């Protein structure tokens, strides 16, 4: 960007700044996002307002364009990293204020599989949508998932696989949850290139998510439905 065209974030009013932050997220500009977050906080915005209006709404635009084939994985990863830079500032403040979160997800690639780009993208997009995400990494045996469920009590368990040879391990995890009597306590989402809806049904998952944008939409919808059901029952 030429100097004469440079935008001074502090000179923008709140609405203009939020719009500029959406644009900066879209372009993956980490320093600008951190600056914007700090300016809004200095203007007495609550951390939750900054998260939802500046970051989550911006990442929603990214997610829609990724779903529609306008953006591709490299651009989305840049946007997600810019979001994470903003979250470094916001996360401790959100914890202090007890701000509401959309939900919590434990996610990991299954045992025998070391692929993680898709999983990382889902993690970043979910965090961008206001979720707490506990990422277990790659090559996870069933014990890792069960320990994480016990420790974090998430709303959702997400499993990823990119190999046809590792896909069946998802059923091992679900069967172990059934055996422990905890399967119905969690929403189980699965994803990965070789999977499909029929496979998700066959292993006992709640849904198959073909990409990160679908994962975010599915996670939001299923948590909202579950909470509505709990309220109706309660």
C-alpha positions in Angstrom: 0.0 0.0 0.0 1.4 3.4 -1.0 2.0 5.9 1.9 -0.5 8.4 0.6 -3.2 5.8 0.6 -2.3 4.5 4.1 -5.3 4.2 6.4 -4.7 5.5 10.0 -6.9 3.2 12.1 -7.1 5.6 15.0 -8.6 8.3 12.8 -11.6 6.1 11.9 -14.8 6.2 13.8 -16.1 3.0 15.4 -18.2 1.8 12.5 -15.5 2.6 9.9 -12.8 0.9 12.1 -14.9 -2.3 12.4 -15.4 -2.4 8.6 -11.7 -1.9 8.1 -11.0 -4.7 10.5 -13.2 -7.0 8.5 -11.2 -6.0 5.4 -7.9 -6.5 7.3 -9.0 -10.0 8.5 -10.0 -10.9 5.0 -6.5 -9.9 3.8 -4.8 -11.7 6.7 -3.1 -8.5 8.2 -2.1 -9.5 11.8 -0.6 -6.3 13.0 -3.6 -4.2 11.8 -6.0 -6.5 13.6 -4.1 -6.3 16.9 -4.0 -2.5 16.5 -7.7 -2.4 15.8 -8.5 -4.6 18.8 -6.5 -2.3 21.1 -8.1 0.9 19.7 -11.6 -0.5 20.3 -10.7 -1.6 23.8 -9.3 1.9 24.5 -12.6 3.3 23.4 -14.3 1.3 26.1 -15.6 -1.5 24.0 -16.0 -4.7 26.0 -13.8 -7.6 24.9 -17.0 -9.6 24.0 -18.1 -6.7 21.7 -14.7 -6.6 20.0 -14.8 -10.4 19.5 -18.3 -10.6 18.1 -18.6 -7.4 16.0 -15.0 -7.0 14.7 -13.6 -10.5 14.6 -16.4 -13.1 14.4 -18.4 -11.1 11.9 -15.2 -10.6 9.8 -14.4 -14.3 9.9 -18.0 -15.1 9.0 -17.4 -13.3 5.7 -14.2 -15.3 5.2 -16.1 -18.5 5.9 -18.8 -17.7 3.4 -16.3 -16.9 0.6 -14.3 -20.1 1.4 -17.5 -22.1 1.2 -18.4 -20.5 -2.1 -15.0 -21.0 -3.7 -14.0 -17.4 -3.7 -11.2 -17.9 -1.1 -8.9 -20.9 -0.9 -7.1 -22.6 2.0 -3.9 -20.3 2.0 -6.0 -17.2 2.2 -8.2 -18.6 4.9 -5.2 -19.7 6.9 -3.9 -16.1 6.7 -7.2 -14.7 7.9 -7.4 -17.3 10.7 -3.9 -16.4 11.8 -4.8 -12.7 11.9 -7.9 -13.6 14.0 -5.6 -15.6 16.4 -3.3 -12.5 16.7 -6.4 -10.5 17.9 -7.4 -13.3 20.2 -4.0 -13.2 22.0 -5.1 -9.8 23.2 -8.7 -10.7 23.9 -8.5 -14.2 25.4 -7.3 -13.2 28.9 -9.8 -10.3 29.0 -12.7 -12.6 28.0 -11.7 -15.0 30.7 -11.7 -12.2 33.3 -15.1 -11.0 32.3 -16.7 -14.4 32.0 -18.0 -13.6 28.5 -20.3 -16.1 26.9 -18.8 -18.5 24.4 -20.6 -20.2 21.6 -19.4 -23.6 22.7 -16.3 -25.8 23.3 -14.9 -28.4 21.0 -12.2 -31.1 21.4 -10.7 -32.0 18.0 -7.9 -34.2 16.8 -6.7 -36.4 13.9 -7.2 -40.1 14.6 -4.5 -42.7 15.4 -2.2 -43.6 12.5 -2.9 -40.3 10.6 -0.5 -37.4 10.7 -2.5 -35.0 8.4 -3.5 -31.8 10.0 -4.1 -29.0 7.5 -7.8 -29.6 7.4 -8.1 -30.1 11.1 -6.1 -26.9 11.8 -8.4 -25.0 9.4 -11.4 -26.2 11.3 -9.9 -25.3 14.6 -9.0 -21.8 13.4 -12.4 -21.2 11.8 -14.3 -22.4 14.9 -12.2 -20.2 17.2 -13.0 -17.4 14.7 -16.7 -18.2 15.2 -16.4 -17.8 19.0 -15.7 -21.4 20.1 -13.1 -22.6 22.6 -11.1 -25.2 20.8 -8.9 -27.8 22.4 -6.7 -29.2 19.6 -5.2 -32.6 20.4 -3.0 -32.6 17.3 -2.3 -35.7 15.2 -2.1 -39.5 15.6 -4.5 -39.7 18.6 -5.4 -43.1 20.2 -8.8 -43.5 21.8 -7.3 -42.8 25.2 -6.4 -39.2 24.2 -10.0 -38.4 23.2 -11.5 -40.0 26.3 -9.1 -38.1 28.6 -9.8 -34.8 26.8 -13.6 -35.3 27.1 -13.2 -36.1 30.8 -11.0 -33.0 31.4 -12.7 -30.4 29.2 -16.3 -31.5 29.1 -16.8 -30.0 25.6 -20.0 -29.7 23.7 -18.5 -31.3 20.6 -15.9 -34.0 19.7 -14.4 -33.6 16.3 -12.3 -36.3 14.5 -10.4 -35.9 11.3 -8.8 -38.5 9.0 -7.3 -38.2 5.5 -6.5 -41.8 4.9 -8.9 -44.6 4.1 -6.9 -46.9 6.3 -7.3 -44.6 9.4 -11.0 -43.7 8.9 -12.4 -46.8 10.6 -10.6 -45.7 13.8 -13.4 -43.2 14.3 -15.7 -46.0 15.1 -13.3 -47.3 17.8 -13.6 -43.9 19.5 -17.4 -43.8 19.3 -17.7 -47.4 20.5 -15.5 -46.6 23.5 -17.8 -43.6 24.3 -20.8 -45.9 24.1 -19.1 -48.4 26.3 -18.4 -45.7 28.9 -22.0 -44.5 28.7 -21.0 -41.0 27.6 -21.8 -41.1 23.8 -25.0 -39.1 24.2 -23.3 -36.4 26.2 -21.4 -35.1 23.2 -22.0 -34.0 19.6 -19.6 -36.0 17.4 -18.5 -34.4 14.1 -16.2 -36.1 11.6 -14.4 -34.8 8.6 -11.6 -35.5 6.0 -11.3 -35.9 2.3 -12.3 -39.6 1.9 -15.3 -39.4 4.3 -18.9 -38.9 3.4 -22.3 -38.8 5.1 -22.9 -42.5 4.8 -19.5 -43.2 6.5 -20.4 -40.8 9.3 -23.6 -42.6 9.9 -21.9 -46.0 9.9 -19.5 -45.0 12.7 -22.2 -43.4 14.8 -21.2 -39.8 14.3 -23.8 -37.0 14.4 -22.7 -35.4 11.2 -20.1 -35.3 8.4 -18.5 -31.9 7.7 -17.0 -31.7 4.2 -14.9 -28.5 5.0 -14.2 -26.0 7.7 -17.0 -23.6 6.7 -19.6 -26.5 6.9 -18.0 -27.6 10.3 -18.7 -24.1 11.8 -22.3 -24.0 10.5 -23.0 -27.5 11.7 -21.4 -27.0 15.1 -23.4 -23.8 15.7 -26.7 -25.4 14.5 -26.3 -28.6 16.6 -25.3 -26.7 19.8 -28.3 -24.3 19.4 -30.6 -27.3 18.8 -29.2 -29.2 21.8 -29.5 -26.1 24.1 -33.1 -25.5 22.9 -34.0 -29.1 23.7 -32.4 -28.9 27.2 -34.3 -25.7 27.9 -37.5 -27.2 26.8 -36.8 -30.3 29.0 -35.8 -28.2 31.9 
